[in-house]
Structures are given as C-alpha cells and as structure tokens.
Amino acid sequence: MYLSQLRNGSVVVREGDVARVLPGTESVYDLAMAAVTAGHSLAAEVAKRGLGEVVDLTSAEFALPVSHPDPAHLHLTGTGLTHLGSASARNAMHAKLEGAETLTDSMKMFQMGLEGGRPAPGAVGAQPEWFYKGNGTAAIAPGSDLMAPGFAEDGGEEPELAGIYIVGPDGHVHRIGWALGNEFSDHVTERVNYLWLAHSKLRVASYGPEILVGDLPADIRGTSRIHRDGKVLWEKPFLSGEANMSHTFANLEHHHFKYDIFRQPGDLHVHFFGTATLSFADGVKTQEGDTFEIAVPDFGQPLKNRLTFAPRAEGTTQVSAL
C-alpha cells in the first residue's frame, strides 16, 4: 500500500496500479494518528474509511506525502557512511581499511559500521554518524524547487531512502513507512573540512511523492538523474536497502530515537538513511535550473525537484539586543 497527498488536499491510497482518494481524510498525519489512537495498523484504518474515486498519479500535482500541522514539530535528520556502494568502491575502501596506518575519522566511522552496524535483533550496534537538517520549514514538496541559500558553494542531490515516523501520545515511535528522498547538500563546503558537515547539511530537502507502507525490500535499485536544458546531463544507478548497507535500519532507528527529545508525543520525523551515489563525486557541477530526478520502481512515481539559488545577501546577519 502507498500513501500520498495532492495539492488539492486529497489523500490518496494506491494498491497495485490503482490509486483512489481516501474519503473523509484531511491529511496522512491525521490518518496515522487515528491509527495510533485506535491501536491498529494504517491498512486497518484505511479499510475502515473505504476508498473513493480513481486518481491518475502520472499527471497529479503532489504535496509532501506527510507533513505536520506545526512545522516546528517535524524533524528532518539523517545519517551517513551507511552504504557499501559499488563493488569497486567497496574493495577500494576495504583495502584502505586493511592497509592504512592512519585512518581518517570518516574511515574510522565507516569501519565501525562494517564491524558493528548489524547487531543481532534486540542488541545495540555501533553508533552511526548523525546530522540535523532542519524542521518542517525546510521540507519541500515533490515538484517544487530546492533552493540553496545565497552563500552556498554548491547545491547537490543525494538520492536516499527516508523513514517516516510519528510519535504516539505515550511517546512510542511508530513508522508510517518509507519514501524516496533527496537529502540536498552542499558538497563543496563539506569537502573543505569534514567538521563543516553540519553546515553543509542545513539545507532544504524533499521526500515522496509516495510513502510505501509495510515491509521494505532488502535490495532497492533505482536511478538518479540530472536534467539540464531538456537533456539528461548525468545518470547513474544507485543501491539502497539493507542488502547494500553496513547498518540495519533497526540499528539506525535506535540511535536516533534513543534520545528523549525525539520521542515527544505528536512529533513527526523524516530520517534520511544515506547514499553511496553522488553526481558531485563524478565531477558534475550543478547549476540553477537543473532538475533532479530520483526513480525507484518499488516506490511508484519519481521524485523530481528543480535547483534554484537564493540571491547572495550583502553584509552580515544582524542581531539586535532587547
């Protein structure tokens, strides 16, 4: 089952190739909270409400597949160094791990994931890299522009899977499902010094258009593209899912939600799980007007966003004393 929201306010349920409006439902957030309150699954809540008219998603205008009524209570976060990457890249990485006398901090973090990121069920594994991207004001709908700030050095795509979570009234975390994500970042800034990773991640991001509800395939295969002037500028396959990762999702979820601040009742979380495929790594320099496309057959409609840059501000940001 797949869930999405349209810009006309409709909540849509897709099963197989048929998508239908869910009557009497204002938002996926309300639907999820109703399921939590009733103590049953999203599928049971959908069945209880019934389905309405058929919708053609190939021509639909999408909103975010889920958002919070108060953007301050939606958290955009993520984790990196979680994916094994291609066989050649993995072999090169392993060679460095086995032969280098001095490892960079990034390599040490990757090695920790290889050695301890897949613990037995119920056990705590290695803690991953973690970063904060922003709140709901930084969440951009599919089809809308990803705007880099005027001071940005780069605006680069990151094709990823995102987990979508809602926190129940008792503080228990419930996974709504999984979505495609573009964890938009500034790779030029990050390259200057890895301690600027936190700065490079404070950017907008997009996810959707559809949420996959239920089990996630272990092997996710998709394609990341950049379109420029009506042509494909760059295209590359990417892999995700636990078969292609050094961490289990359960381990990554634990290390995010172990913090009390992320288990506040009613909050919504969109957590990006990392990637091994970037156009930046292939020497691509993105520019305003480029369109990013992330497509995975398991997730239905592709995620597309156009790149723009805000005007570069003059001077410094002023702070006034009260």
Secondary structure, 3 states (H helix, E strand, C coil): CEEEEECCCCEEEEECCEEEECCCCCCHHHHHHHHHHHCCCHHHHHHHHCCCCEECHHHCCECCCCCCCCHHHEEEEECCCCECCCHHHHHHHHHHHHHCCCCCHHHHHHHHHHHHCCCCCCCCCCCCCCEEEEEHHHEECCCCCEEECCCCCCCECCEEEEEEEEECCCCCEEEEEEEEEECCECHHHHHHCHHHHHHHHCCCEEEEEEEECCCCCCCEEEEEEEEECCEEEEEEEEEECHHHECCCHHHHHHHHHCCHHHCCCCCEEEEECCCCCCCHHHCCCCCCCCEEEEECHHHCCCEEEEEEECCCCCCCCCCCCC
